[in-house]
Amino acid sequence: MSRLETTDVITRREALRRGLLGAAGLTLLSHGRALSRTADQQARAKSVIQIWMWGGPSHLDTFDPKPDAGYDYCGPLNKPIPTNVDGIRIGEMLPLLAQQADKYSIIRSMTHGINAHETASYLVQTGRKPGRLVYPCAGAVVSLFKGYDQGYAGLAPPHIVLTTPQGRFSEAGFLGQRYKPFATGGDPNQKIFAVEGIVAQGIADQRQRNRRELLHTLDSLGKAMPANRQFSVLDRCEENAYDMMFGEVRNLFDLSNENNDIRDRYGRNTFGQSCLMARRLVEHGVPYITINYKGWDTHKQHFQIMRRRLPEMDQGMAALLQDLAGRGLLDSTIVWWSGEFGRTPKIQWAPPWNGGRGHYGDCFSAVVAGGGFKGGCVVGASDEKGEEVAERPVYPCDLIGSMYELLGIDPDGPLPNSRGLDVKVMPLAEDSGGRLREIM
């Protein structure tokens, strides 16, 4: 679903001129109703919260510490801490997540070998190597199988990004604009979370209602053809838009409804409040939520940035896991933490980097929790310096295919699309270590 713009009005004539409601448009709207049902009854997960670590986080400083590798690899963060699971240690800046380790599993052997942001982002989010065909990301696929065409009744879109899309590639791929995520914009940490298309800054509610009344007053074509089927579709779109602006969905995005103690527990910052917003969206039944967490491309001043970012991440993510579990939602919600790659294990001390870490796709970490994934486990291992996969390589297609299975989506089944392409949802690639049976 694309963003709803409340400041622009598309008239019925313009809609017809653009062909939005012509035969092709109606075909697209109805596409998917004939989708063959997957093993939905066996699905353990209903939703996914993807914490996208934009830029790529260091595995050595987070979930795969290497204290014996020496200062050139650890820098000042060389004191990993034990977790509440015997034998598992994580980075010293993550004490709250250390107490939640029984709820998540760490994959320490992620790999794809790509060091470019765009290519690596595409690969990690689609499970596919770049080629002539642009495949949809995991969120778009889940939206296809769990969204409007499959009986999703929520007013909030089935695929939501908090707060801005990453912009590295077209998330919907060949599925088309209908499956693009709804990016909220705004900042959930502000007094008013100005969600694009729902809350328009500087425009009062009454003014929005007056605009709607004016639109209806000027709608001479609609009044002349009240029984027109195409106009009825447009009327429903308008009704849904105003329901979002003034109804249940607006209340959903209003974090002032939350207890202050809960908001404080998540952290009064954009990431912490995005995690809280993601929990609310899961409660509302939204199938796929991405938190686009920027600021991890740390070529320079890496450790200064880590001392600011890691406590923020620790607080927000730990609160999310604890809150989901306490509300009985973790069993049906997959939480997926990952970036497009890791960072170079060996620190780049020389100018101009002065203690930075570069891009690193040979070996990095991911974290999964809930939705049928076991907690308190470690999958795979890196070598003594975190430079290479030492055992059990895991590729993006392995992880994404495993999530699809838990969602009741057959990764080896057909991926329906309006272009008639003969493609499968997420088949195991040539480079594959197999799906994550050890934690499913």
N, C-alpha and C positions, 0 to 999 in steps of 0.2 A: 504494500500500500504506500503510495506516495504521500508526502506531506500535504496537509490540508491548509490552504492559505485563506485566512479569514479576511484579508484586506483586498482580495481580488474577487470579482464576481464573474462567473462564466454564464452567459445567458443561454437560454434554450437554443436560440438560433445559432450561437457560436458553437455550442456543443454539437449540433447537427452538422454545422459546416466542417468542424474538425473531424467528424466521423467517430466521436467518442461513443455514440450510441447507435451506430449503424450496425449492419449485419455482422461485420467482422468484430466490432466491439462486443456485441451480445454473445458471439461465439466464444470470445476470450473470457467473458464473465462467467459463462456457463461451463467453460473447460474445467475438467477435473471432477465434475459430478459423476462421471462415468469411471473414475479411477477405481481400479481393483483394490479392494480392501486388503490391508496387510494384516499381520498377526497382532492386531490391536489388543485382542483379549489377553495376550500373553505379555503385553508391555508392562514393565515395572516402573518406567519413568513417564511422567506427563509433561515435564518442562525441563528446559536447560537454562542455566545462568552461566554465560561465558564471560569470564574475566579476561579481557584481551589486553595483555601487557604490551602496549604499543611501543615499538622500538626494540624490544627484546631484553628481558631481565637476565642478570648474571645467575647462573645455576650455582656457582661456588659461594655466592653471598646469600643465597636463599635456601634451597632444598637439597643441595649436594655439596656441603662444605668439605674442604680438603685441608685440614689444619697442618698436616705433615708435609704439604707441598712446598712450604717456605713462603717468605715474605713476597717474592716476585709473583706469587699466585694468590695469596690470601690478603696481602696488604695488612691493614690494621684489624680486619675482621677475621681473626684467627682463633676464636674461642667458641666453637659450636656448642649448642646446649641440648641436653636430653629432652625428650618429649614424654608424654604420658604413655607411650608404647615402648616397651623395653627394646633396646638395640637401635632405635631410630633417633638420630640427631639432626638438627637443622641449624640454620644460621642464627647467630647470637642476637640479631636484631628482631627476631620473631618469637618472643616469649609467649604471647597469647595464642598464636597458632601452635606452639609446642604443646599446649594443654588441650588442643583439639585434634591431635594426630590420630586418635582412634576413629575419627570420622572421615579421614581422607587417605588416599594412597598416592605415593610419589612415584612417578615414572622418571628414572634417572638415565634413561638410555634413548631418549628421543633423538632422531637424526634425519637429515635430508641432504646435508652438504651444501646448501645454498646460503650465500652471504649477502644477497641483495634484498632490500626490504620488500620491494614489489613482488618479486618472484617467490620469496619465502612466505610472505603473507598469503598469497594465492594458494600455495601448496599446503600450508598448514590449515587453512580454512576450508579448502575444497577437497583435499586429499589427492589432488591431481597435479601432474606436471604440466607446465604451460604448453600449449599447442595452438592449433588453428581455432579450436572450439573453446569458448569461454564457459566453464562449468559454474553452476551456482554454489555459493558457500553453504555450510551446514545449516545456517539459519534459514536460508531460502528453501532448502529441501524440507526441513521440519515444517516450515510454513505451508508448503505444498501438501504434505501428508497430514498435517494436524490443524490446518487453518480453515478458512471459510468454506472451501470446497468439500471439506470432510465434516461439516456440521459444527464447526467452532462458532459459538454464539456470543462471544464476548464483544463488547463495543470497542475495547482497545485493540489495536492491530495485533496480529499473531506473532509478529517479529518486530521487536523494539530495540533501538540502540540508545543507550544513555552515554553521552548526550549528543555526540557527533559521530558520523561514520568515519571510518579510517581513511577512505579515499584512495586506497592502494590499488583497487580493482573494482569491477562491477560486481557487486555482491549477488545480484540475481542471475547473472550469466544469461544463458540462452532461455531461461524460464521467462524472462521479460520483466517489465516494470511492475507488474502486479505483485511480484515477490521481493521487491526491494524492501529493506527495513524502514520502519518509521523512526526517524531520528528526532528526538525530543527537542534538541537545542536546550538553551537555558542552563541553569545551574540549580540542582536540588538543594544546595546548601544556602541559597538566598532566601530571604523572607518569603518571596513569592517565586515559585518554580514556574518560570515563563515557558511553558511547553508550546512549541510552535504549532499553530493551528488550533490551539485550545485557549491559551492565555495570550492575548495581544497586549504588550506593554504600551501604556499610554492611551489605551482605548477602553472606556468604561463599558460595563456589561449593557447598560441601557442603550448606549450608542450602537452596540452590535445588534441589539434587538430592533432598534429603529432602522438600521440598514436592511434588516431582513424584511421588515414591513414595507419599506420603500421598494425593495426588489419585487415583492408580490404585487404591489400596486402597479408597477411597470410591466408586469408579465402579461401582456395582451395576447400573445400567441398561445400561452398555456390556457388562458381563459377561453379562447376560441376553440381549442381542441382538448377538452377535459378528459376524454376517454383514450387519448393517445398512449399506447403502451410504452413507447420510448420516453415520453415525458414522465411517466410513472416511475421509471427507473431513476431518472434524474431527481425526482421528488424524494425518493428514498435516500439517495446520496446526500441531498441537502438535509434531510431529517437526521441522518446519522451524524453529519457534521455538527449540527446544532446540539445534538445529544452530547457530543464530545465537549462542546464549549460550555454547556450549562448543566449537564446532568451527571450521571454516575461516573463517567470517565474523568471529568474535571475533579471530582472529589477524590478519585483514586490517586491522582497526581498531587494532591494537596497534603504535604507532609506535616502540616500544622495539626492534622488530626492525630498524629502520633504522640505518645507520651514523651515528655522531654528527657526522662531518664533513658528511654530506649534510643532516642536520637543521639544522646551523649555517648551511649555505649558504642554506637557505630562510628563515632567521630564526627565532629562538626567541620567537615571539609567535603569537597565535591565527591571524592571517592567513597567516603564512608556513607554519605547520604544517598549516593547511587546504589550502594549495596542494600540499604534499607528500602529504596524504591523498587529494586529488583525483587525483594521479598514480597512487597505488596503486589507486584505484578503477577508473581507466581500464585499468590492467594486468589487473585482475580481469574486465574486460569490461562494466562498468556503462555503459549508454548515455548517461545524462545526470546531470551533477553540477553543482549550483549552490553557489558560495561566496557566502554573504550577508554582504558586507563593510560593516558599519555604520560610521557616524561621518562622513559626507560632507555632512550638511545644515548647512553652515557660515554661518549668518546672522550670527554674531558671532565675533570673534577668528579670522577665517578664516586669516590667514597664520601665526598661532601654531600652529593645528591642522595646516596644510599642512606645516610644518617637522617635525612629528612623524609625520604619516601618510604623506607621499610617500616618504620613505626606506624605510619599512616595505613599502609597496606595490611600490616599485622592486625591492627585494631578493627578495620572494616571487614576484612575477610573472616577473622575469627568470630566476630559478632554475627555475621551472616550464617556461618555454619551452626553456631550455637542456637541462634534464633530459629532457623529452619528445623533443627532437630527438636527444639522445645515445642514447636507448634505442630509436630507430626508431619512436616512437609519434606524433610530431607530424604525419606525413603522414596519419594516420587519426583525428586528434583535432582538432576545432575548439575553439579558445579564443576566447571572446567576452567582451570587457570593455566594460561600459556601465552607466550609471545610467539613471534614468527621465527625466532631462533634464540640462542643464548648470547653470551659475550665471551670474548677471548679469555681463556683461563689465565694466560700469562699477561700481567699488567703492562701496559705501555707507559713506562715512566718518562721516556724521552720527550722533549718538546716536539710538536706543539701539544701533545696529549697530556703530559704532566700528570700521569696517574689515571689514565682512562682505560676503558675496555672496548674493543672493536666488535664487529659482527661475528657470530660464530654459529654455523649450522651443522657442524660435524657431530656435536654432542651437546644436548641441553636437557632441561627438565620440564615436566608438566605435572600438574596435580589434578586428580579427579576425586569427586566425592558424591555420595548419594545416588539415588535413582537406580539402584541395583549394583553399583560398584562397592566393593568391600572397603572398609577403612582399616587403618593401622598396618598397611602393607607397603613394601617397596618393590617396584618392578624394575628389573635390569640393573646395570651398574656401569659407571664410567671408570676409566683407569685412575691411577693414583694421583694424577694431576688434573683430571677432568677434561682431558683433551680428546679422548677417543672412547667409543662405546666398548666396554670390556665384555659385557654379556647381555644377551636378550635385546637386540636392537628393536626399537619400536618406531615405525614410520607414521606419518600423518594419516594415511589410509587405514592403518590398524586401529588407531584411536577413534577416528570418526566412525568407521564401520562398527566398532564396539558400541559406541553411543547410539547409533541407529538401531542396533539390535535391542538394546534396553528400552528404546522408545517404541518398539513394536514395528519398526520399519525394516523390511528385508533388504539388507545391503546388496544382496545378489539379485534382487528383483529389478524389474524395469523402472526407469525414471520417466514418468509420463511428461509430455511436453507438447505444446501446440505446434511445434515445427516438425513433428513426426520423426524425430531422431531416435535411432535404435541404440539406446544407452542404458546402462545399469546404474543403480543408485550409488553404490560404493564397492565395486569388486576389489578383491585383493590385487595389488599391483605386482609388477615383477620384483620391485624392491619392497618386500613385505616381511615382517617378522611374525605375522599372524595376529589374530584378534586377541584381546586381553582376557583370555579365559581364566587366568589365574586370579583375577580380581572381580570376575563377573558371577 
